Amino acid sequence: MYICAKCNSLFATHNEFDTGYGTHLVCPFCGSTETVEAVRHPVSGDYVTPAEAEGEFCEGCGEWVPQAEYDAQGACSDCVNKVKGEFAKFFGSLEPWKQEVLELVSDGKYLRDIIDER
C-alpha cells in the first residue's frame, strides 16, 4: 500500500505519468509524485506515512504527533495547553482560601497523590 503525502489518499498501485522525458509514478487521486510506502499505525491499525508512525501518540487528541511537537508532559503541545486552561478555569473558580489550601498541600506532590490521600 502507498499513501500520498499531498492528499493523504491510500492506494495499491501508482498511475504512470509520461512527461515526454520519462515516466513518473504518481498518486492516482491527485497526480502528486509525493507518495511513500504506507505503514500500519501501531494503535489504530490504519495506514499512515512513516513520518506519522515515527512520532508520539497523544492520548488527548488521538493523533500521532511528530517528536518535535510532542511535549515532555506526555501529550502534544495543543493538548497540554488545553489541560492547563481547564485547570486554570477550575482553580480560578475556587475561593481564595481553597486555592491557598491546595497550594500548601500540593507542595512538591503529584495531584493524583493528593487525590489518593482523601
Rosetta silent file (secondary structure, phi, psi, omega in degrees, C-alpha in Angstrom):
SEQUENCE: MYICAKCNSLFATHNEFDTGYGTHLVCPFCGSTETVEAVRHPVSGDYVTPAEAEGEFCEGCGEWVPQAEYDAQGACSDCVNKVKGEFAKFFGSLEPWKQEVLELVSDGKYLRDIIDER
SCORE:     score description
SCORE:     0.000 S_00000001
   1 L     0.000  147.675  178.201    0.000    0.000    0.000 S_00000001
   2 E  -124.990  157.430  177.822    1.059    3.540   -0.706 S_00000001
   3 E  -134.357  140.117  179.972   -0.074    6.855    0.723 S_00000001
   4 E   -88.589  126.279  179.691    0.045   10.281   -0.884 S_00000001
   5 L   -72.230  -19.210 -177.877    1.738   12.910    1.260 S_00000001
   6 L   -87.371  -50.856 -176.687   -0.195   15.646   -0.539 S_00000001
   7 L  -107.468   -3.810  177.129   -3.827   14.411   -0.477 S_00000001
   8 L    65.946   19.804  178.317   -3.409   11.607    2.115 S_00000001
   9 L   -79.004  147.562  179.058   -5.114    9.067   -0.181 S_00000001
  10 E  -106.035  136.279 -178.930   -4.316    5.394    0.201 S_00000001
  11 E  -154.731  158.560 -178.225   -3.815    3.241   -2.901 S_00000001
  12 L   -94.036  -30.015 -175.211   -2.297   -0.032   -4.016 S_00000001
  13 L  -134.059  133.400  175.574   -0.980    0.961   -7.445 S_00000001
  14 L   -71.627  157.220  165.352    0.530    4.177   -8.767 S_00000001
  15 E   -90.768  153.782  175.951   -0.526    5.756  -12.032 S_00000001
  16 E  -102.042  136.390  179.698    2.197    6.346  -14.587 S_00000001
  17 E  -123.366  119.809 -178.586    2.685    9.831  -15.969 S_00000001
  18 E   -95.785  118.016 -179.476    4.771   10.284  -19.101 S_00000001
  19 L   -89.346   -6.126 -173.553    6.423   13.711  -19.303 S_00000001
  20 L    94.898  -21.332  177.460    7.986   13.062  -22.660 S_00000001
  21 L  -110.636   -4.534 -178.517   11.367   12.809  -20.920 S_00000001
  22 L   160.562  169.319 -179.148   10.482    9.835  -18.793 S_00000001
  23 E  -103.675  136.573  177.178    7.759    8.152  -16.811 S_00000001
  24 E  -118.893  145.131  173.886    6.917    9.098  -13.221 S_00000001
  25 E   -87.091  129.646 -176.465    4.829    7.197  -10.702 S_00000001
  26 E  -131.933  162.049  175.387    2.064    9.439   -9.350 S_00000001
  27 L   -63.776  130.948  179.866   -0.877    9.320   -6.960 S_00000001
  28 L   -70.980  -10.248 -177.925   -3.971    8.080   -8.840 S_00000001
  29 L   -97.577  -43.379 -176.808   -6.127   10.636   -6.991 S_00000001
  30 L  -120.630   -8.634  178.406   -4.254   13.947   -7.245 S_00000001
  31 L    83.049    6.461 -179.541   -1.323   13.208   -9.561 S_00000001
  32 L   -73.042  147.507  173.596    1.331   14.086   -6.987 S_00000001
  33 L   -90.326   -1.902 -178.262    4.718   12.402   -7.054 S_00000001
  34 L   -84.080   70.133  179.594    4.923   12.833   -3.264 S_00000001
  35 E  -119.376  150.373  177.886    3.989    9.268   -2.380 S_00000001
  36 E  -137.973  160.420  174.761    5.525    6.897    0.136 S_00000001
  37 E   -70.175  128.280 -177.599    5.011    3.319    1.146 S_00000001
  38 L   -77.838  150.304  175.595    2.388    3.306    3.892 S_00000001
  39 E  -123.406  160.295 -179.623    2.955    1.659    7.268 S_00000001
  40 E   -79.803  133.998  175.048    0.447    0.444    9.851 S_00000001
  41 L   -66.910  127.817 -174.755   -0.429    2.771   12.719 S_00000001
  42 L   -63.746  -22.745 -178.654    0.632    0.934   15.897 S_00000001
  43 L  -102.171  -54.839 -174.414   -2.606    1.746   17.747 S_00000001
  44 L   -82.493  -24.040 -176.151   -5.428    2.154   15.221 S_00000001
  45 L    84.306   -2.994  177.741   -4.098   -0.191   12.540 S_00000001
  46 L   -69.560  157.074  173.259   -4.742    2.456    9.877 S_00000001
  47 E   -79.995  134.442  179.331   -2.199    3.044    7.134 S_00000001
  48 E  -138.949  170.870  175.794   -0.122    6.182    7.749 S_00000001
  49 L   -73.961  155.456  176.894    3.053    7.768    6.430 S_00000001
  50 H   -57.048  -35.214  179.539    6.325    6.636    8.001 S_00000001
  51 H   -62.744  -39.486  178.236    6.743   10.129    9.493 S_00000001
  52 H   -66.500  -38.228 -178.822    3.418    9.796   11.335 S_00000001
  53 H   -70.257  -23.610 -179.035    4.384    6.381   12.641 S_00000001
  54 L   -85.470   -5.730 -179.813    7.702    7.714   13.993 S_00000001
  55 L   -81.911 -162.889  178.764    6.007   10.341   16.138 S_00000001
  56 E  -113.220  145.263  179.904    4.436   10.004   19.544 S_00000001
  57 E   -86.757  125.195  178.186    0.803    9.150   20.176 S_00000001
  58 E   -96.214  116.917  179.628   -1.120   11.871   22.020 S_00000001
  59 L   -70.930  -20.085 -179.787   -3.914   10.372   24.089 S_00000001
  60 L   -67.617  -50.016 -176.913   -5.554   13.781   24.341 S_00000001
  61 L  -106.302   -9.032  178.531   -6.377   14.246   20.660 S_00000001
  62 L    74.677   19.791 -177.906   -5.760   10.692   19.463 S_00000001
  63 E  -111.442  156.058  171.169   -3.279   11.829   16.818 S_00000001
  64 E   -87.633  127.211 -174.053    0.298   10.876   16.045 S_00000001
  65 E  -115.951  134.635  176.119    2.436   13.923   16.609 S_00000001
  66 L   -54.792  144.560 -176.640    5.976   14.433   15.290 S_00000001
  67 H   -50.160  -38.867 -177.624    8.538   14.021   18.057 S_00000001
  68 H   -66.162  -23.438 -178.882    9.465   17.718   17.846 S_00000001
  69 H   -99.105   -0.385 -177.104    5.854   18.730   18.618 S_00000001
  70 E   -90.181  126.070 -175.713    5.365   16.236   21.452 S_00000001
  71 E   -80.768  151.080  179.608    5.579   17.813   24.879 S_00000001
  72 L   -63.393  -15.646  179.569    7.571   16.243   27.720 S_00000001
  73 L   -80.934    3.124  174.769    4.303   16.066   29.702 S_00000001
  74 L    92.613   22.875  178.141    3.082   13.175   27.541 S_00000001
  75 E  -156.005  169.047  176.438    0.848   14.959   25.067 S_00000001
  76 E   -71.531  160.468 -175.169    1.053   17.318   22.128 S_00000001
  77 H   -62.181  -33.096  177.245    1.520   20.987   22.974 S_00000001
  78 H   -63.219  -44.070  179.908   -2.084   21.813   21.978 S_00000001
  79 H   -69.751  -37.656  176.475   -3.468   19.240   24.419 S_00000001
  80 H   -60.729  -44.299  178.881   -1.072   20.317   27.181 S_00000001
  81 H   -64.781  -36.020  177.775   -2.282   23.898   26.744 S_00000001
  82 H   -64.072  -45.337  178.945   -5.901   22.718   26.799 S_00000001
  83 H   -63.343  -42.543  177.736   -5.355   20.857   30.080 S_00000001
  84 H   -60.226  -40.342  178.582   -3.595   23.885   31.574 S_00000001
  85 H   -64.813  -42.593  177.938   -6.568   26.039   30.537 S_00000001
  86 H   -63.336  -41.512  179.133   -9.062   23.605   32.089 S_00000001
  87 H   -65.333  -43.941  179.853   -7.026   23.518   35.292 S_00000001
  88 H   -61.414  -39.255  178.805   -6.760   27.310   35.408 S_00000001
  89 H   -64.566  -44.962  179.045  -10.533   27.604   34.942 S_00000001
  90 H   -65.182  -51.201 -176.519  -11.187   25.106   37.755 S_00000001
  91 H   -62.621  -40.713 -179.947   -8.561   26.515   40.117 S_00000001
  92 H   -66.836  -22.061  179.637   -9.624   30.090   39.398 S_00000001
  93 H   -82.231  -11.982  178.754  -13.221   29.246   40.285 S_00000001
  94 L   -76.401  151.494  174.696  -12.250   28.212   43.824 S_00000001
  95 L   -63.723  150.116 -176.998  -12.487   30.642   46.698 S_00000001
  96 H   -54.123  -39.816 -179.179   -9.099   32.201   47.538 S_00000001
  97 H   -65.797  -32.489  177.623   -8.767   30.317   50.849 S_00000001
  98 H   -71.289  -36.962  175.428   -9.325   26.988   48.993 S_00000001
  99 H   -60.625  -42.724  179.927   -6.669   27.959   46.461 S_00000001
 100 H   -63.471  -43.620  178.428   -4.273   28.610   49.352 S_00000001
 101 H   -59.326  -45.674  179.141   -5.053   25.233   50.946 S_00000001
 102 H   -63.296  -39.165  176.733   -4.340   23.467   47.638 S_00000001
 103 H   -58.781  -44.321 -176.981   -1.100   25.424   47.240 S_00000001
 104 H   -70.252  -43.521 -177.426    0.032   24.310   50.686 S_00000001
 105 H   -76.582  -19.510 -177.563   -0.944   20.633   50.423 S_00000001
 106 L   -90.014   -1.711 -175.527    0.439   20.268   46.905 S_00000001
 107 L   -49.670   98.610  176.860    3.935   21.445   47.766 S_00000001
 108 L    79.022    7.066 -178.155    6.060   19.054   45.718 S_00000001
 109 L  -106.201  154.510  171.644    3.344   16.402   45.395 S_00000001
 110 L   -76.017  144.345  179.318    1.635   14.989   42.353 S_00000001
 111 H   -59.000  -39.064 -179.388   -2.031   15.914   42.120 S_00000001
 112 H   -63.722  -31.042  177.803   -3.010   12.228   41.825 S_00000001
 113 H   -70.331  -37.119  177.869   -1.251   11.528   45.149 S_00000001
 114 H   -65.900  -40.799  178.194   -3.221   14.272   46.848 S_00000001
 115 H   -62.908  -41.767 -179.321   -6.441   12.818   45.448 S_00000001
 116 H   -67.307  -23.280 -178.857   -5.447    9.338   46.699 S_00000001
 117 H   -72.051  -19.288 -175.712   -4.837   10.725   50.245 S_00000001
 118 L   -60.757    0.000    0.000   -8.507   11.577   50.706 S_00000001
